[in-house]
Amino acid sequence: MMQRDRNPYLNPIILLILPILVGCINLQHVHDYSDNSLKATKKFEEIPFTFSMHCMDRCRIAAIDSFKIYREIECPCDQYKRADSVTQLLYRAVAGYFDGLTRLSRNELTNYRIDRLKNAVQEVDLGVLQVKKVEVDAYATLTDMMLRGFADSYRRKKIKEYIGEANAPVQLLLAKLEFIESKNLEDLLAFKKEQLFDHYRMLLKSRLSDYEKQEATADYYESLQRIIALGKQVATYARSLKTIARGHQQLYDNRNQISAEELRRTLTPYANDIRDLISEFDKLKNK
């Protein structure tokens, strides 16, 4: 009977590769949660409504109501633009963190690049947006941690440290973004509804024919429906941020058993809920 040749180096190679393969499989639930969290967070970029857009819309309607024609409308929107800049920084910090966690859970190097300007986010009250010191500190902690992680070439073996150090600032920044969406922007949408109502009510009191009044009424309800649909998108995005935060808390609480089956069972429902909210957001956007 012919004996097969054995490679004396084969078994050691298998022993070296096996833990890596097992580690990747065991962290699939972390990757799924993080990947969905990143995708959901990035829906921020698809919401067609910002503080400065609200300011410009309000300005335009005021000019229309007063029958004023300008070569260029000059709106006092500086505070609204600053509010957008701050919100963008907070969003990029959260997205950067989940990008890093997604890569680490697949044993990849983190390579997300974030602009960490000194005092980029400061304690401020812009009227439409207030940033507290605790939120400023959370932003500084998270971005400093991420930059240090990139410099140290974080790998999967450091994922527990990454999650452990990040949880507190991530929870604060997710809560802040959720508040901006569910409170600040929804308040602006409510104002937009009232301004629209007042605009068309005054228009219908003017000397229009019955046909023109019907057309104006139809325009009003179409505009109102767009605002309502936008409000649903904003509310869905805010719900996804809450779900991401609850999922990350579970991940943090179980970070010392990160490869355990129990964590997989706990974390998977959050990944599924986030995926469902992404789908809901997309349906609302495409209506």
C-alpha positions as CSV (number, residue, x, y, z in Angstrom):
1,M,0.0,0.0,0.0
2,M,1.4,3.3,-1.0
3,Q,1.9,5.8,1.8
4,R,1.1,9.5,1.1
5,D,3.8,12.1,1.6
6,R,3.3,14.2,4.6
7,N,4.4,17.8,4.8
8,P,6.1,18.3,8.2
9,Y,5.2,22.0,8.1
10,L,1.5,21.5,7.4
11,N,0.2,20.9,10.9
12,P,2.0,24.0,12.5
13,I,0.6,26.2,9.7
14,I,-2.9,24.9,10.4
15,L,-2.5,25.5,14.1
16,L,-1.4,29.1,13.3
17,I,-4.3,29.8,10.9
18,L,-7.1,28.1,12.8
19,P,-7.3,30.6,15.7
20,I,-7.5,33.4,13.2
21,L,-10.4,31.7,11.3
22,V,-12.2,30.9,14.5
23,G,-11.7,34.4,15.8
24,C,-13.2,35.9,12.6
25,I,-16.2,33.6,12.8
26,N,-16.8,34.3,16.4
27,L,-16.7,38.1,15.8
28,Q,-19.2,37.9,12.9
29,H,-22.0,39.1,15.1
30,V,-19.9,42.1,16.2
31,H,-19.2,42.9,12.5
32,D,-22.9,42.6,11.5
33,Y,-24.0,44.9,14.3
34,S,-21.2,47.4,13.6
35,D,-21.6,47.3,9.8
36,N,-25.3,48.0,10.1
37,S,-24.7,50.7,12.6
38,L,-22.3,52.4,10.2
39,K,-24.8,52.2,7.3
40,A,-27.6,53.5,9.5
41,T,-25.4,56.4,10.8
42,K,-24.5,57.4,7.2
43,K,-28.2,57.9,6.4
44,F,-27.5,61.3,7.9
45,E,-26.1,62.3,4.6
46,E,-29.3,61.4,2.8
47,I,-31.7,63.6,4.9
48,P,-32.5,66.6,2.7
49,F,-32.9,69.0,5.6
50,T,-30.4,71.0,7.6
51,F,-30.4,74.0,9.9
52,S,-29.2,76.4,7.1
53,M,-31.7,75.0,4.6
54,H,-34.5,75.8,7.1
55,C,-33.1,79.3,7.4
56,M,-33.0,79.9,3.7
57,D,-36.6,78.4,3.2
58,R,-37.9,80.7,5.9
59,C,-36.2,83.7,4.2
60,R,-37.6,82.9,0.8
61,I,-41.2,82.5,2.1
62,A,-40.9,85.8,3.9
63,A,-39.7,87.5,0.7
64,I,-42.6,86.0,-1.3
65,D,-45.2,87.0,1.3
66,S,-43.9,90.6,1.2
67,F,-43.7,90.7,-2.6
68,K,-40.1,91.6,-2.5
69,I,-37.6,90.9,-5.3
70,Y,-33.9,90.7,-4.6
71,R,-31.0,90.1,-6.9
72,E,-29.8,87.8,-4.1
73,I,-31.5,87.1,-0.8
74,E,-29.3,87.9,2.1
75,C,-30.4,85.8,5.0
76,P,-28.9,86.0,8.5
77,C,-28.1,82.3,8.6
78,D,-24.6,82.3,10.2
79,Q,-25.8,80.6,13.4
80,Y,-27.6,78.0,11.4
81,K,-24.5,77.3,9.3
82,R,-22.5,76.9,12.5
83,A,-25.1,74.5,13.8
84,D,-24.7,72.4,10.6
85,S,-20.9,72.4,11.0
86,V,-21.0,71.2,14.6
87,T,-23.6,68.5,13.7
88,Q,-21.4,67.4,10.8
89,L,-18.4,67.0,13.2
90,L,-20.4,65.0,15.7
91,Y,-21.7,62.8,12.9
92,R,-18.3,62.1,11.4
93,A,-16.9,61.2,14.8
94,V,-19.6,58.5,15.3
95,A,-19.3,57.2,11.7
96,G,-15.5,57.1,12.1
97,Y,-15.8,55.0,15.3
98,F,-18.2,52.5,13.7
99,D,-16.0,52.3,10.6
100,G,-13.1,51.4,12.8
101,L,-15.1,48.8,14.8
102,T,-16.4,47.2,11.5
103,R,-12.8,46.8,10.3
104,L,-11.5,45.6,13.6
105,S,-14.1,42.9,13.8
106,R,-12.9,41.6,10.4
107,N,-9.3,41.8,11.5
108,E,-8.6,44.7,9.2
109,L,-6.6,47.8,10.0
110,T,-8.6,50.9,10.9
111,N,-8.0,53.5,8.2
112,Y,-10.8,56.0,8.6
113,R,-9.5,59.5,8.6
114,I,-11.0,62.2,10.7
115,D,-10.1,65.9,10.9
116,R,-9.2,66.4,14.6
117,L,-8.9,70.2,14.8
118,K,-8.1,71.5,18.3
119,N,-11.3,72.8,19.9
120,A,-13.2,71.8,16.7
121,V,-16.4,71.3,18.8
122,Q,-16.8,73.9,21.5
123,E,-19.4,74.6,24.2
124,V,-21.8,77.0,22.6
125,D,-25.5,78.1,22.5
126,L,-26.5,78.9,19.0
127,G,-30.2,79.2,19.8
128,V,-31.2,76.4,17.4
129,L,-28.5,74.2,18.8
130,Q,-26.8,74.0,22.2
131,V,-23.6,72.1,22.8
132,K,-22.7,71.3,26.4
133,K,-19.3,70.8,27.9
134,V,-19.9,67.1,28.5
135,E,-20.6,66.7,24.8
136,V,-17.5,68.6,23.8
137,D,-15.4,66.4,26.1
138,A,-17.1,63.3,24.6
139,Y,-16.1,64.4,21.1
140,A,-12.5,65.2,22.1
141,T,-12.2,61.8,23.9
142,L,-13.5,59.8,21.0
143,T,-11.5,61.5,18.3
144,D,-8.3,61.4,20.3
145,M,-8.9,57.7,21.0
146,M,-9.5,57.1,17.3
147,L,-6.4,58.9,16.2
148,R,-4.3,57.1,18.8
149,G,-5.8,53.9,17.6
150,F,-4.8,54.6,14.0
151,A,-1.3,55.4,15.0
152,D,-1.0,52.3,17.2
153,S,-2.4,50.1,14.3
154,Y,-5.2,48.7,16.3
155,R,-6.0,45.1,15.4
156,R,-8.7,42.6,16.5
157,K,-6.8,41.7,19.7
158,K,-7.4,45.3,20.9
159,I,-11.1,45.4,20.1
160,K,-12.1,45.0,23.8
161,E,-10.0,48.1,24.6
162,Y,-11.5,50.0,21.6
163,I,-15.1,49.2,22.7
164,G,-14.4,49.8,26.4
165,E,-12.8,53.2,26.0
166,A,-15.3,54.4,23.4
167,N,-18.6,53.5,25.0
168,A,-19.1,56.5,27.2
169,P,-18.4,59.1,24.5
170,V,-20.2,57.1,21.8
171,Q,-23.3,57.0,24.0
172,L,-23.2,60.8,24.6
173,L,-22.6,61.6,20.9
174,L,-25.3,59.2,19.7
175,A,-27.7,60.8,22.2
176,K,-26.8,64.3,21.0
177,L,-27.3,63.4,17.4
178,E,-30.6,61.7,18.2
179,F,-31.7,64.9,20.1
180,I,-30.7,67.1,17.2
181,E,-32.9,65.0,14.9
182,S,-35.8,64.3,17.1
183,K,-36.0,67.7,18.8
184,N,-34.1,70.4,17.1
185,L,-34.9,69.5,13.5
186,E,-38.5,68.3,14.2
187,D,-39.1,71.7,15.9
188,L,-37.9,73.4,12.7
189,L,-40.2,71.2,10.6
190,A,-43.2,72.1,12.9
191,F,-42.3,75.8,12.4
192,K,-42.1,75.1,8.6
193,K,-45.6,73.6,8.7
194,E,-47.0,76.7,10.5
195,Q,-45.3,79.1,8.1
196,L,-46.6,77.2,5.1
197,F,-50.1,77.2,6.6
198,D,-50.0,81.0,7.2
199,H,-48.6,81.6,3.7
200,Y,-51.4,79.8,1.9
201,R,-54.1,81.0,4.2
202,M,-53.1,84.6,3.3
203,L,-52.9,83.7,-0.3
204,L,-56.4,82.3,-0.4
205,K,-57.7,85.5,1.1
206,S,-56.4,87.5,-1.8
207,R,-58.3,88.1,-5.0
208,L,-57.9,84.8,-6.8
209,S,-60.3,83.1,-9.1
210,D,-61.8,79.8,-7.9
211,Y,-59.5,77.9,-10.2
212,E,-56.4,79.7,-8.8
213,K,-57.6,79.0,-5.2
214,Q,-58.0,75.3,-6.1
215,E,-54.5,75.2,-7.5
216,A,-53.1,77.0,-4.4
217,T,-54.9,74.6,-2.2
218,A,-53.5,71.6,-4.1
219,D,-50.0,73.1,-3.9
220,Y,-50.4,73.5,-0.1
221,Y,-51.3,69.9,0.5
222,E,-48.5,68.7,-1.7
223,S,-46.0,70.8,0.2
224,L,-47.5,69.7,3.5
225,Q,-47.1,66.1,2.5
226,R,-43.4,66.6,1.6
227,I,-42.8,68.1,5.1
228,I,-44.7,65.2,6.8
229,A,-42.6,62.6,4.8
230,L,-39.4,64.4,5.7
231,G,-40.4,64.4,9.3
232,K,-40.9,60.6,9.2
233,Q,-37.4,60.2,7.7
234,V,-35.9,62.3,10.5
235,A,-37.9,60.4,13.1
236,T,-36.8,57.0,11.7
237,Y,-33.1,58.1,11.6
238,A,-33.4,59.2,15.3
239,R,-34.9,55.8,16.2
240,S,-32.0,54.0,14.5
241,L,-29.5,56.1,16.6
242,K,-31.3,55.0,19.7
243,T,-31.2,51.3,18.7
244,I,-27.5,51.6,17.8
245,A,-26.8,53.1,21.3
246,R,-28.7,50.2,23.1
247,G,-26.8,47.7,21.0
248,H,-23.4,49.2,21.8
249,Q,-24.3,49.2,25.5
250,Q,-24.8,45.5,25.3
251,L,-21.5,45.1,23.4
252,Y,-19.8,47.1,26.1
253,D,-21.4,45.2,29.0
254,N,-20.2,41.9,27.4
255,R,-16.9,43.0,26.0
256,N,-15.0,40.5,28.1
257,Q,-16.9,37.6,26.5
258,I,-17.0,39.2,23.1
259,S,-16.8,35.8,21.3
260,A,-19.3,34.1,23.4
261,E,-22.6,32.6,22.0
262,E,-24.6,34.6,24.6
263,L,-23.4,37.9,23.2
264,R,-24.2,36.7,19.7
265,R,-27.8,36.0,20.7
266,T,-28.0,39.4,22.5
267,L,-26.5,41.5,19.7
268,T,-28.1,39.9,16.7
269,P,-31.6,41.3,17.3
270,Y,-30.1,44.9,17.5
271,A,-28.3,44.3,14.1
272,N,-31.6,43.1,12.7
273,D,-33.6,46.0,14.1
274,I,-31.0,48.5,12.7
275,R,-31.2,46.8,9.3
276,D,-35.0,47.1,9.4
277,L,-34.8,50.8,10.2
278,I,-32.4,51.3,7.3
279,S,-35.0,49.6,5.0
280,E,-37.8,51.8,6.5
281,F,-35.8,54.9,5.9
282,D,-35.1,54.0,2.3
283,K,-38.8,53.3,1.7
284,L,-39.8,56.7,3.1
285,K,-37.1,58.4,1.0
286,N,-38.3,56.8,-2.2
287,K,-42.0,57.6,-1.7
